[in-house]
Amino acid sequence: MSRIDTRFKALKAEGRAGLITFITAGDPDHETCARLLAGLPGAGADVIELGMPFTDPMADGPSIQAANLRALANGASVRKTLELVRGFRKADDATPIVLMGYFNPLSAYGVDAFLKDAKLAGVDGLIIVDLPPEEDDELCLPAIKAGLHFIRLATPTTDDARLPAVLANTSGFLYYVSIAGITGAAAPDTVSVAAAVARFKKQTAIPVAVGFGIRDGARAAEIARVADAAVVGTALVERVLEAQVKGIDPAGHVLALVRELGDAVRAARK
């Protein structure tokens, strides 16, 4: 099994949900990001989403857009993102890493070359938010052939007529965007989230992770009671800038929140 499959199987055996953390590769700089990445599993992250910086991250809110620009200003790139993964894998061969981003930088890199390099670096899956199922030939099917999971997004507007297309080539987990809009939006309604997760599980056996609007341990615990994993991104990315303003270590500041989130998720079903 893949690292993602193995991790979710272990979570199920433990009787708990997982914590998926998102950070932007190269934010605020390559070295600090490498330290942060290395510290995430020990702080409580079960799966890591690593954002590939892009000049026009249209599905992301102001905080993650700003993180993309900070990273790019400090030399971040797809190639350096893969360097981060390779460095991480020297000490951790178990924690799944999913690259999240947009198709344009991968197209510029070259799809075949990217997939080969990503697999060799130790990447486990991809979330490419601007490629719908109708474009599966572009990246999804080649990624699957290369041995990478292709993780699709579902939203509150994904109805039962559309859901089969979304699920068709999805593997690893389904990422439910619990709020219509960009990242960093308002908190999700847990009752609505539970209903959506139940609806998805009638059509798929893969885990369902829920993200958008989760900013603290209390909210993460609510989601962890009804989903297979809680995804937190904007709140972590905002801590990088907050740390810079305060003149403290960004990695340590982010990891402190990850520990709070991880503890809450682990205790949610007890």
N, C-alpha and C positions, 0 to 999 in steps of 0.2 A: 504493500500500500504506500501511497505518497505520504509525505509529512503531514499534510492537511488531513487526510483520511485517518491517519494514526492518531493525530491530536484530538480530533472530534470523537473518535472511538474511546479514547482514554477519558475524555470529559464525560461522556455518557456513562462509562463505568463508575466514575466518581459521583455521578448523580448531580452534576452541576453544569451551569452554562460557562462559556468561555469569555475572556476579555480580549478583544481585538483592538490594538492601538494603531493609530495612524500618525506618522510624522512625515515631514517633507525632506527628501534627500538633500543634503547640503545646507540645511538651515540650522543655525545661522551661518555655519561654515563646515567644511568637510570634516575637520578633526573633531569638532564638538559633536557633530551629528554621529560620527563613528562611536564616540563614547556613549552617547545617548542610546544608540541602537544596541550596543553591547549590554547596556544595563536594563533594557526593557524586560527580558524574560525573568530576571531575578526580582524585579519590582512587581511582577504579576501579569505580564502580557502573555497570553497563550498563543496568539497569532499576531504577526506584525504586518501592517500595510505600510509600504514605503512609497510615498508619492514621488513621481518623476517630474521634476520642474518643467514648466511650460509657460510661455509668454502670455497665453490666453486661456487660462483654465475656467472656461465659461460656466461649468456646473458648480464651481466653488464660490463661497462667500468671500467677503473682504479679507478676513484673517488668513485664509489659505492662499488667496491671491497674493497677499503681501509676502507670505512665506516663500512662494514661488519666486517672486522678484528678488527677495533677499538672497536666496540660494543662487539664482542665476547671476546676480551681481558679484558673487564670490566664486564664480567659475563652475557651478554645478552643470551637469550634463547627464545624458543617458549613460555614457561610458563611465563617468565617475559614480553614478548610482550603482552600476554593476560592481565597481571597485568596493563600494561600501558592503555589498552583499558578500563578496569574496572574503573581505576582512572579517566579517561577522562569522562566516562559516568555519574559520580557523579554530574558533573556540566553541561554536554551537552548531551541531549538525542535526538538532532535533526540532527547533522552533521554526514553524512555517513562515515563509516570507512571501508576501503577495505584492507585486508592483502595481500601483494604481496611477492612471494618468490618461493621456489623450493620444490619438493615433498619429498625429503629425510628426512628433519627434521619432517615433518608431519607423515610420515610412522613410524619413530622411536618413535614418541609420541603416535601413535595409531590413525588411521583415525577416528574411532567412538568417541573415547575420545576427540580428538581434535575438531571435529565438535560440540559436545555437549558443551565443554568448551568455544569455540569461540562464539557460539550463546548466551550462558549465559553471557559472558563478554560484549556483545553489538556489535560484529562484524556484518557487513552487507553483505560482499561479499569477494570473493577470486580471486586472479589472480595468477595462478601457471604456470609459463612460460615453464616448461619442461614436461607438460602433454598434448599431442595432442588429438584431438577428438577420435582417435582410442582407447584411454585409459580412456574413460569417466567413465567406471565402477569403476575405482580406487578411484576417488574422486569427479568428477563432479556430477554424479547422486546422490551419497550419500549426497553431499552438498546441492543440490537442495531439496532433501527430508527433510533435516534438517532445511530448510528455509533460506538458504544463496544463494545469487546470485553467479553464476560462470561466471566470465568475461573473455572472450577470446581475444587473440591478433590476429589482421590481419596485414599483412605487404605488402610492394610494390610487393612482389612476390605471394600474394594470388590472384589467377586468378578466373574467374567466375566459373570454374569447381570445384575449391577447396572451394570457399566461402560458399556454402550451408552446408558443413560439419562443418566449423568454426562456423556458426551461429546456428546450430541445437539446442544446449542446452545452448547457451549464453543468459544471461539476465543481467539487470541492465544497462550496456552500453557495446559497442564494443570499444576496445582500439586499435586504429590504430597506429602502429609503423611506423612513416612516413619515416624512413631511414633504409635501409638494413644495419644491423650491430649491434654493441653493444651500450649501453646507453652512452650519452655524445658525440655522433658523431656530424658531421657537421649539420648546420641548414637546416631544410626542405624547399623545394620549394613550395610556397603557391599555385601556379597554379596546380601543380601535386596533392597536398593535396586536393584541392577543387574537382578535378576530381574524386579522389578516394572516398571521402566522398559521392559525388553524386551517384557513382556506388553502394556503400554499401546501401544507402538509397532506392535504387530500390528493394532491397531484404529484408530489415528489417525495422521495425518501432522503434527499440530501439535507444537511443542516440549514437552518435559516438564521442568519445573523441580522441584527437590527441596528441601524445607525441614524445619525442626524439628530442634533438637539440634546445629546447626553453630555452633561457638563460636570456631574459630581457623582459621588458614591451612591447617594440615595436614588437618583434617577437610574444609574446603571443597575442597581439591585432590582428595581421595578421591572426593567426590561429583561434581566436575567431570569426572572421567575416565569416569563412567558415565551422566551426565545432560546435558541441554542447558543447564542453569543450576543454580547453587547459591543458595539463599535464606537470608539471615541476618537475624534480627530481634532476638531476645531479647538476644544478646550485645551488640548495639549499644545497645539501650535501657538495658541495665544500666550502660553506660558513662556515660550522662547522669547518673544518680544518683551513680555513683562520682566523677565530676568535681566534682559539687556538694559531696560530702563532703570531697574533697581541696582544694577551693577553686581549681580550675583551670577553664579554658574548656571547657565541655561539647562544643562543636562540634569543637574541635581534638582532643579526646580520642577522640571517636567516629571522626573521619576518620583518625586514626592506625591504628585497627584496620581500617578499610575499605581502607586502602592495603596492609596485610598480606594481607588476604583477596583483594584484587584481584590482587596479584602472584602469590599462590599459585594462583589459578584460571587465570591466564594461562600459568603455567608447567606446569600439570598434565599436558598432553598432549604436551609436548616430549620 
